Amino acid sequence: MGLDYLVQHVWLAVGVWAILYVSDYALTLVGARLAKAAEKHMVSEQGYELTPEFRQDVAVPRIISPLLVGTLLLSCVFLAGFGWISVAVKGFVYFEVVLGAFLLLEVVVHERHFRNIARLAHMRTSKGIKGRITFSHWLSLRLSSVELVVSAVVFLAFFALSGRWFFAGGALACLACANRHWRLSRKETRELPGAEQPSADGMGADA
């Protein structure tokens, strides 16, 4: 089963998206729980979750999030509707771009979850880790933005090599999310006391 099969079978594409979206939230809850247990080594301001809309649900934690359910239903309806229209008019390339944007951003997020969970599991038991560090929320957002830009560059390289618009969609989604996190980071730094303002090179004033 290749990419063409996924693009041409909308129900399957929507199913893959739903699984990734729900597992994203589940892994977020696992990471947040581990982060709480690892606070003797690392603390993140404003909690583990970067997305403001889901921060409260993750902090509670809320296993079944009404916001998650609503967002999932709306996104599935949009993806299914757009997919079926694209199939009907033989505009598979348009659906391929949108599908890439949906799925590949989640691939990047899942990779981040697995890396965070592995790191936090070691922090929880103090294996190979000493000391304690506090991450400002603006810095977490900025590092996320940089990571997303790197992923976008990788997807653009895949697009150039394969010619598949699926990867172009993934690159666009990563860039859009990177831009959002960067803007949120800039907004938060403007609200910081002068002594905590990051310098022009993106490092803290005390770096």
Buried (B, 14 or more C-beta within 10 A) or exposed (E): EEBEEBBBBBEBBBEBBBEBBEBBBEBBBBBBBBBBEBEEBBBBEBBBBBBEEBBBBBBEBBEEBEBBEEBBEEBBEEBBEBBBEBBEEEEBBBBBBBBBBBBBBBBBBBEBBEEBBEBBBBBBEEEEBEEEEEEBBBBBBBBBBEBBBEBBEBBBEBBEEEEBBBBBBBBBBBBBBBEBBBEBBBEBBEEEEEEEEBEEEEEEEEE
